[in-house]
Amino acid sequence: MRFDIRLLAGRLGEVTDWLAGEPATATLSIGYFGASTGAAAALMAAGDRPQTVRAIVSRGGRPDLAMPVLPRIQQPTLLIVGGADEVVIDLNRQALAALAGTKELVIVPGATHLFEEPGALEQVAVLARDWLRRFLGA
């Protein structure tokens, strides 16, 4: 199922729509964080919800798998890639060029695809936190 991007995007979109319709969560800002193929699903779901999803973070993502929707993504999008993950760096650079709106690519030096190196996931957490705070509010 992790490679069925449309299925994953649909599920994420359904949860987002439910949250937006619930009185207890309707006023909250929504941001997506996706890793690997989940990042493509997050981008696809966000592309269908420009008024609801306010920011996106991709960690070691495969945004290239969502290439057809990238030009219509208006939400601020942060792409985080490990410096030792050369193939994924190239794919994220291509995606960055295709994205509309505010966008940034951050490469974590020495990190591999899963960010298993000491301190790598902590760097990702700080980057994601700062991005989401910036665009979702405190």
C-alpha positions as CSV (number, residue, x, y, z in Angstrom):
1,M,0.0,0.0,0.0
2,R,2.9,2.4,0.6
3,F,3.3,2.8,-3.2
4,D,-0.3,3.4,-3.9
5,I,0.1,7.2,-3.7
6,R,-3.5,7.9,-4.8
7,L,-5.0,5.6,-2.2
8,L,-2.8,7.2,0.5
9,A,-3.6,10.7,-0.7
10,G,-7.3,9.9,-0.7
11,R,-7.2,8.6,2.9
12,L,-5.2,11.7,4.1
13,G,-7.7,13.9,2.3
14,E,-10.7,12.2,3.9
15,V,-9.2,12.7,7.4
16,T,-8.4,16.3,6.6
17,D,-11.9,16.9,5.4
18,W,-13.3,15.3,8.5
19,L,-11.1,17.5,10.8
20,A,-12.2,20.6,8.9
21,G,-15.8,19.7,9.5
22,E,-15.6,18.8,13.2
23,P,-16.5,21.7,15.5
24,A,-13.6,20.8,17.9
25,T,-10.9,21.0,15.2
26,A,-12.4,23.2,12.4
27,T,-10.5,26.3,13.5
28,L,-7.1,24.6,13.8
29,S,-4.5,25.1,11.1
30,I,-3.6,22.0,9.3
31,G,-0.1,21.1,8.1
32,Y,1.2,17.9,6.5
33,F,4.4,16.0,7.2
34,G,5.2,13.2,4.9
35,A,8.2,10.9,4.6
36,S,9.3,8.9,1.6
37,T,6.3,8.0,-0.6
38,G,4.1,9.5,2.1
39,A,5.4,12.9,1.1
40,A,4.0,12.4,-2.4
41,A,0.6,11.5,-0.9
42,A,0.7,14.6,1.3
43,L,1.4,16.8,-1.7
44,M,-1.4,15.3,-3.7
45,A,-3.9,15.6,-0.9
46,A,-2.7,19.2,-0.2
47,G,-3.1,20.1,-3.9
48,D,-6.8,19.3,-3.6
49,R,-7.2,21.4,-0.4
50,P,-5.4,24.8,-0.9
51,Q,-7.7,26.5,1.6
52,T,-7.5,23.8,4.3
53,V,-3.9,22.6,4.3
54,R,-1.6,25.6,5.1
55,A,1.9,24.1,5.0
56,I,3.8,20.9,4.0
57,V,7.0,19.2,5.1
58,S,8.6,16.4,3.3
59,R,11.4,14.3,4.9
60,G,13.4,12.2,2.6
61,G,10.4,12.4,0.4
62,R,9.6,11.3,-3.1
63,P,7.8,14.4,-4.3
64,D,8.6,13.4,-7.9
65,L,5.8,10.8,-7.5
66,A,3.4,13.7,-7.3
67,M,4.9,15.7,-10.2
68,P,1.7,16.4,-12.1
69,V,0.2,18.3,-9.1
70,L,3.3,20.2,-8.0
71,P,2.7,23.3,-10.2
72,R,-0.6,23.9,-8.4
73,I,0.7,23.5,-4.9
74,Q,0.5,27.0,-3.3
75,Q,1.1,26.0,0.3
76,P,4.6,26.7,1.7
77,T,6.6,23.5,1.2
78,L,9.8,22.4,2.9
79,L,11.8,19.5,1.3
80,I,14.3,18.0,3.7
81,V,16.8,15.5,2.2
82,G,19.8,13.7,3.6
83,G,23.1,14.8,2.1
84,A,24.2,11.2,1.4
85,D,20.9,10.4,-0.4
86,E,22.1,11.6,-3.9
87,V,19.3,10.1,-5.9
88,V,16.6,11.6,-3.7
89,I,18.4,15.0,-3.7
90,D,18.1,15.1,-7.5
91,L,14.4,14.1,-7.4
92,N,13.8,16.8,-4.8
93,R,15.6,19.4,-6.9
94,Q,13.3,18.6,-9.8
95,A,10.3,18.8,-7.6
96,L,11.4,22.1,-6.1
97,A,11.6,23.6,-9.6
98,A,8.1,22.4,-10.3
99,L,6.5,23.6,-7.1
100,A,4.6,26.9,-7.0
101,G,4.5,29.2,-4.0
102,T,6.9,29.4,-1.1
103,K,9.3,26.5,-1.2
104,E,12.7,25.5,0.2
105,L,15.1,22.5,0.0
106,V,17.3,21.8,3.0
107,I,20.0,19.2,2.8
108,V,21.1,17.6,6.1
109,P,24.8,17.0,5.7
110,G,25.9,13.3,6.0
111,A,22.4,12.0,6.5
112,T,21.1,9.0,4.6
113,H,17.6,8.3,3.4
114,L,16.2,7.2,6.8
115,F,18.2,9.9,8.8
116,E,19.5,7.2,11.1
117,E,22.8,9.0,11.8
118,P,23.2,10.5,15.3
119,G,21.4,13.9,15.5
120,A,19.9,13.7,12.0
121,L,16.3,13.1,13.0
122,E,16.7,15.8,15.6
123,Q,17.7,18.3,12.8
124,V,14.7,17.2,10.8
125,A,12.5,17.8,13.8
126,V,13.8,21.3,14.4
127,L,13.5,22.2,10.7
128,A,9.9,20.8,10.5
129,R,8.9,22.5,13.8
130,D,10.2,25.9,12.6
131,W,8.6,25.6,9.2
132,L,5.2,24.7,10.7
133,R,5.3,27.3,13.3
134,R,6.2,29.9,10.7
135,F,3.2,29.0,8.5
136,L,0.7,27.6,10.9
137,G,1.3,29.8,13.9
138,A,2.3,29.0,17.4
